[in-house]
């Protein structure tokens, strides 16, 4: 998908009435052609010594917290969902904060010497690192950890500003350099954004402080080098890859593993899928999306982004009604909670292999109501319409993001 191909408008969310609103972009270096078997057996994999990992805790999303405080309706009126805007190209960073409304997985990093801790979303759908700073006096910042450059002996300031889109306003800040520690890996002289303004009061309740992007440098705002690129160039990881496990149940067990693959999560083998663009972690869905053996979308191929920073499955508006009808849901995506026991899998055909998402994953329950975990949007690319495979999909697979060979690896979880 080329940088100019992502400019369209977002359609309405499917599950609007029951509160489910989840939240184009060069890798520097080599471009190697490799002939890799589609199915890599566990025994063919790199050995797995202990690799640095960040535990991810699963907690309440910002949407859930706003709802508990009676603020959700007012927020949605002021900031309509626009998931598609995350994938626009712009001269400044275009990472609308409302796109992280439904994220539930958070990890801890530290910045500076001595270290200052922050809770962040590890986002494979963006490339920048940013956190609030002490220069931010807004109500939203006051309830979060804020980076204080004066307290760090290794901080280096710049005169370069950064802007992050936020509804009708934006979060603004400056760029700086410091030591960033991720899973016991010290990344020296890492560039990051220090937020100075956060318009609105809603993010006072946000369960995270900032975002750590894990996509490619080509979509990084202000030309900032992403954290993982510095890990690779400085030889801080054993292999130029990282892997993600998101637990289906409970608040523990999820992680991001840097530089390796945990063999206990790949007992079903790994299917390797080449990237179709070195921007986001973008792949081609080459044949169809089916339900109960019937093709419902993507008949002529389409594109997909594997995105840990998106909670639901974002689908083209043109496919949304087909999915809803095939699953017997109402037009707004609401469905009987008992249907989860009888509904078929949604099957994605990717690189000649079928990847299933069961109803236990794509039906979400909240406050006694159930809805399909699909959200509509429109982002055409040169290679077909774009889908976003968010956490609903990722929870079913151990996902390996391989920068050495520019591939995504998927291993079905038991």
Secondary structure, 3 states (H helix, E strand, C coil): CCHHHCCCCCCCECCHHHCCCCCCCCCCCCCCCCCCCCEECHHHCCCCCCCCEEEEEECCCHHHHHHHCCCHHHHHHHCCCCHHHHHCCCCCECCCHHHHCCCCEEEEEEECCCCEEEEEEEECCCCCEEEEECCCCCHHHHCCCCECHHHCCCCEEEEEEEEEEECCEEEEEEEEEEEEEECCEEEEEEEEEEEEECCCCHHHHCCCCEEEECCCHHHCHHHCCCHHHHHHHCCCCCCCEEEEECCCCCCCCEEEEECCCCHHHCCCCEEEEECCEECCEEEEECCCEEECCEEEECCCCEEEEECCCCCCEEEEHHHHHHHHHHCCCCCCCECCHHHHHCCCCEEEEECCEEEEECHHHHEEEECCEEEECEEEECCEECCEEEEEECHHHHCCEEEEEECCCCEEEEEECC
